[in-house]
Amino acid sequence: MILSNTGKAAIKAVIYLASKYERETKANIREIALEVGENEHTVAKLLQTLVKQNVIMSLKGPSGGFYLSKKQYGQPLLNVAEAIDGKNLFNTCGLGLKKCSKTHPCPIHFEYQVARDFLEKLYATKKISDLSTVFSDGKAFLCD
């Protein structure tokens, strides 16, 4: 898979924050960790990265927490993925080889490129706001 486990957790966390956007409520680290099925330490670190990359907002204090601005609510999913897994996320070899290119392809290079290009387009066009209904029933989307 292209996304790291941390990248997947970040996407779930941002989608969870998007579900709170309409109600204009904030979420704390413990709440987000519970919803995405990760430990609080991991979630705290990824949220810190997302704030630094301007993917989400945070506010300190008793009424603080993590949330999305209007602009962030409309951003593409690609912003979240690249904030955690880097700008070259969709340029890696499908087998994890360091020397894989058009001129020196790995055994699955050209087939994997089709899938990689499709995913990059999907992440670039799908907006956070498009995914915010995942939590609309109040239940987390933890997978078994």
Secondary structure by P-SEA (a helix, b strand, c coil): ccccaaaaaaaaaaaaaaaaccccccccaaaaaaaacccaaaaaaaaaaaaaaccccccccccbbbbcccccccccaaaaaaaccccccccccccccccccccccccaaaaaaaaaaaaaaaaacccccccccccccccccccc
